[in-house]
Every structure is written in structure tokens, then in C-alpha cells.
């Protein structure tokens, strides 16, 4: 499982935080949900998703991923 975080934007009054939660699926694909639990999408990889959306990828339990 992972979280995708956005940076704070002081000019807009945004403190940053979690944008999406996700899970890495077999084969390396990923599925995401919003912080309110709504489906968001399926992706070719969690890393590609983070890069595409300009968010920071944080593994919630790095030991499980290995």
C-alpha cells in the first residue's frame, strides 16, 4: 500500500497532504482511491502514476513491498 502526497502551497493556503491512497497489484500495476474512499483509477505502475501527477510516492509499509 502507498500514499501519494502533494506539496504544500503557501500562496494558496494549502498545507499539502495525502491526495490518493493506492495498492500495488500483481505484475506491478496499481489501483488508487481518493482520501474519501472513491475509486480513482488503475495505472501501469505506482512510480509512473506519481511522476505523471507530480505527487510524492510514500510506501506505507516498505517491508511488504520487498
Buried (B, 14 or more C-beta within 10 A) or exposed (E): EBBBBBEEEEEEEEEEEEBBBBEBEEEEBBBBBEEEEEEBEEBEBBBBBBEEBEBEBEBEEEEEEE
